[in-house]
Structure formats: structure tokens, C-alpha cells
Amino acid sequence: MDENIVQRLCHMLGSCEADTRSSALRSLSKLFRQCKGQADELSMLKVCKALYYMIWMTDKPVKVRQIAVTVLELYKGFNSRANKILFFTCMFRSISMEWASLDKNRVDKMLLFVRIAVAALLELLNDENWNIDALRDFENIVVDKLGVFNKRSLGFAFQFLQTFMDEMKENIEDLSSKNELKKLDERAYLHLMAPFLWLGSTLDNKQLLNTLSMYVLKRVATLPGVPHHGVARALERLSGNKHIKSYGRKVLMQALKECGNTTKLDDAVEKEVEAVISHIEAKMQAQLSQPSHEAATSDGQDAMMDTDDAIPESRSEKSVKVELNADNSEEASMAPELVDVSEELKNGMYEPNMEDHDCEDYINLADVLASNPKNARLGKHLREISTLNAMRKYLIATGQTNDKLMKRLNRPRMQRQFALLSLHNIRRLRLIRKFKCARKLHRIMTITESAANMPTRRRSIDIAKALHNIKHAKPGHSIVRKRNRKPNETKHVVFNLKNNQVATIPKKKKSTLTMPMWY
């Protein structure tokens, strides 16, 4: 598929005009029919996300159902099974990625869309004659960590489990009435239930396990005309596996009771059951043998110090906000190297002189906030930075040497994180009543020599000088100050972040006048 065509169709599918979306949907169907080779996964993800937002933009329940059916029948335009499976894989991933952004006005239409997607996927398996290879592709779709059972879209997983057996039963009855139902033998049904057996053996969420048991496993024997003895034998084998957690074994045992007594199976079915159980146990062993997060790091202290590795990928956007300056060069850091002042601290004679450094030194306000040491309102990353800051001060005060640790703490990146912690501590002092733009303190960035010649509107603020003025500068007269102020009236100090100035202005009184709604 051509990338330019795909990009244009994606823009059209997300249009506000219904006619534009319908035209793009027809063009996309034609594009799928013309696709001869293997489709690109990235292009397919883009298309599926655009189709998701087409459903998002569609109003009226009847129209939503019609569009959802048309969207999910697009897979029939592909000739190869690999492209059809890729379509459903990317569609489920798109739904999973966007599930967290659903609001109450669109939840119902997305729940309907998931139900129709499950029915379309089962129809695809029937068109493939319930082939074992197709059923293995179905297993990969279900157990995909970026798809249905993503930890960030549990609602999607609940809806998938609750609708699977219902749609399976409806499909069997509908296709049987049309004489289009392909034979679903015991081996195929066993492979169809294999991903759910795997989920029952490995899931940690009790709510998901209860839903899986209630809506899928306990209803294994309720499908008309489908032999279930192979699935019952697999449940019997798994319920006695000691590697499965007790609650999971209990769920499997309850499902086995609903299936009834197991009968003697054919040798071919027994071999298939053994193969499925071996496959599930091998995956469980591989999952158990994976090192934990703590054991994966060779040096726990180094892993905690290195902020590049400590911040997970899912918080990459937050890391941009956390850093005060994204430049990693040494010149961009305003923080100096740490100086050992342990002797002065022991003697109680250490007093940092701001005038000697011309307000260019780094200021740490942790001592100012000693009365409120709790970090409960800080984020996870800033709590880690606060811990590192306390560790750094402890090492300096006690005179202990840890060259590797101090080298990491002296990095410009870490110094900027400490500066950000100080700014958040300032915000916790509730300075909104005293300082202008106090809510924008987190936007303060360091200023470099190269940026000194930049226009004032683009120039960043010098943190050290700003904080020094907040603590020590004497408020000057404001242009808007109250001329006839009473001697005992409280002054209201305002700090101008743009010019690093402090001034006093009168407090603005809130109006008690309330306007009527019809004004």
C-alpha cells in the first residue's frame, strides 16, 4: 500500500463530514482488494486508528452499527489470510491504545464495535474451515500484550470475554441456518479454547479471572453440536498443575465441574491435548524464568541513579516535562560541581554566600521546607529525585565517599532534576497569594550564554537569581500600589518572573456581584 494514499485516506476517515468519511471508506475497500502482497504493519495500524476514529465521529446508534459492520467487513477484500489476521491484530491494538480516552458518551458505541469485531473474527475462522494454523493466529491475537489484554485497557478485555461465547453461539446458529457452517471438530475446538486456557492459568487479576470463568470456561459445553471433551480433558490436566496459582486452579476446577465427566478420547485427540498442555506449560515456564525488575538490573544503585533507564518508555512524554532543559551539553547546566562541605557542616559554620557567586550558584530549598518533609504530593519520579537529594546531602554531611554515585549525581541532567524538585517545593508553599505567575514556576528553564542575546520574550529565566530575589530582595514600589494605604494594612508582594523583580501591589478584591443567567 502506498504511504501517501494511506495518509490521505486516514485524514479523510477522520473528517467531520459524513460524506467524506463514506467516500474514504469506499476507496479503502478498493485499496484492500488491490493489495497483492504482504501489507505493511505500520500502514495497517494507521488505517485501523483512522477507522476507529470514524466510528468515534459517527452519531446515531443505527448508523453506528451499519458503519461498524462495514468497517469490519473490509478484511474480506484481502486475498491472503496473513493480511486478514494483520487487520484484526492492528484493529484490536488500536482499540486498546485508545480505550483510555473514551468518555461516557462514546462507551456504548465502542462496546458495540467490540462485539461486532468478535463476531467478524469468528466468521473469518469459519471461512478458513477452522484450520489449525488460523486458530493459532487467533491465539496470537487474543494473547497479544498490546491488544485485548493490555493492562491499560481492562474494559476492552472484559467486553471481549463477555461477548465471545454469545457471538460464538449466534454465529453457529446463523451460519447453520444458511448452511455455511464449517465442521468444528474436537481438535479445532480445543485449539479455539487454547488462549482462554492459557489466560486462566496465568492471569493475576481476580476480576478478569472471574469474568473468564463465568462467561467463557463455564460455558464451554453449552455450544450446540460442538464436542467439548478435549477441552474438558485439558481443564482436568491444568487444574492439577502446581505451577498455577491456587485461585487459577480453583477457576479451572469450577469450569471442569460444569463440563461434566470426561470420556475416553481418541488417540489423535489425546495427542492434541498433550500438545496444547505442553505448549501452555512451556509458555508458563518461560514466563516464570524471566528475571524480575529488581534482578534484571546488575547494580540496583546504578539503575536507580541513571534517570535514562529509571524512567520507563510509557512515561517518555512526562520525562520531557520533568527536565528543565532538554540539552545534554555541559554548557547548558547552571549547576556547579558538588563541593564537600562535611567539615563545615560538622562544625555548624557552613553558610552559603549568595553574594560571592553573584546569584549564579544552585539554590536548594530543601532546608527551607524542613517543616513539611512529606513527599506524598510529588509524583513517582520526583519522589525518587527527592530520595537521591537526601542521599546526596547525607553522603556530604557524613563524609562518606562513593565516587561512582557522586559522579552520577554531578551530572548536569541530575542537577536539573534537583532544580525541578526545588521548584515543586516552592509551589507547595502556596505562593500564589504572594507571587505573580506562581503556577508557572514549573516552566522556568536555565539560561545559557548563547541565549543571552535572544529577545526578552524568548529568554528563559535564571532560576538561581529568581530564587535569590524571592528570598532576599526588598520589594520595590509598584506603579499600581495603593497611595493611601493604612500603616497596619498588609503588603502583598508580587514577583515578576520576566524581569526578576519584586514589587508590592494591592490585593484585588473579589466582586460579590452575581449576574443572572439571562443577562
Number of C-alpha atoms within 10 A of each C-alpha: 16 10 11 9 12 18 15 11 23 24 14 21 28 21 18 12 12 16 12 15 24 16 13 21 22 13 13 21 18 13 16 18 14 13 16 12 12 13 18 13 14 11 17 20 19 18 23 24 22 24 25 22 18 24 22 16 17 19 12 8 12 9 11 20 17 10 19 24 15 14 22 21 16 18 23 15 17 21 15 15 16 14 23 18 20 20 22 22 24 23 25 26 23 23 22 23 17 14 17 13 8 12 9 6 8 15 15 13 19 21 16 16 22 22 20 20 22 23 22 19 19 20 19 20 19 20 13 15 16 22 16 17 11 21 22 15 17 23 18 15 22 20 16 15 13 20 25 27 24 17 14 16 18 18 18 23 21 18 18 21 23 17 19 18 20 17 19 17 14 14 18 22 15 13 14 12 10 9 9 12 17 15 12 18 14 18 22 22 20 26 25 22 19 23 21 19 23 20 18 27 26 18 17 13 11 12 12 19 22 16 16 25 23 16 18 22 28 19 16 22 20 15 16 9 11 16 19 20 23 26 27 26 24 22 26 19 15 23 24 14 13 9 15 18 15 14 16 23 21 16 22 26 20 17 24 23 14 15 21 11 11 15 10 10 14 10 9 10 18 16 13 19 24 15 12 20 20 12 14 20 18 12 14 16 12 10 11 11 9 10 10 9 8 10 10 11 14 9 10 12 11 15 15 16 18 16 18 13 12 13 15 11 11 8 10 12 9 13 17 11 13 18 20 21 19 14 12 11 9 11 12 18 20 20 23 13 14 15 7 13 15 18 14 12 15 12 8 9 10 12 8 10 10 16 10 9 10 11 18 17 19 22 18 17 17 18 9 11 15 9 8 12 11 10 14 8 10 15 10 12 18 18 16 17 21 19 12 18 19 12 14 16 14 13 16 18 16 13 15 10 10 9 9 10 17 16 11 16 21 15 18 22 25 21 24 23 21 26 26 24 24 21 21 17 20 19 16 14 10 12 16 13 11 16 19 17 14 19 12 11 17 19 15 18 19 19 17 16 9 9 13 12 10 11 9 12 7 10 16 19 20 19 26 21 18 21 20 19 17 19 9 9 14 13 18 13 12 14 10 10 15 14 8 6 11 8 7 6 8 10 17 16 22 24 21 16 20 14 10 17 16 22 21 21 19 17 14 7 6 6 6 6 6 6 7 6 5 4 4
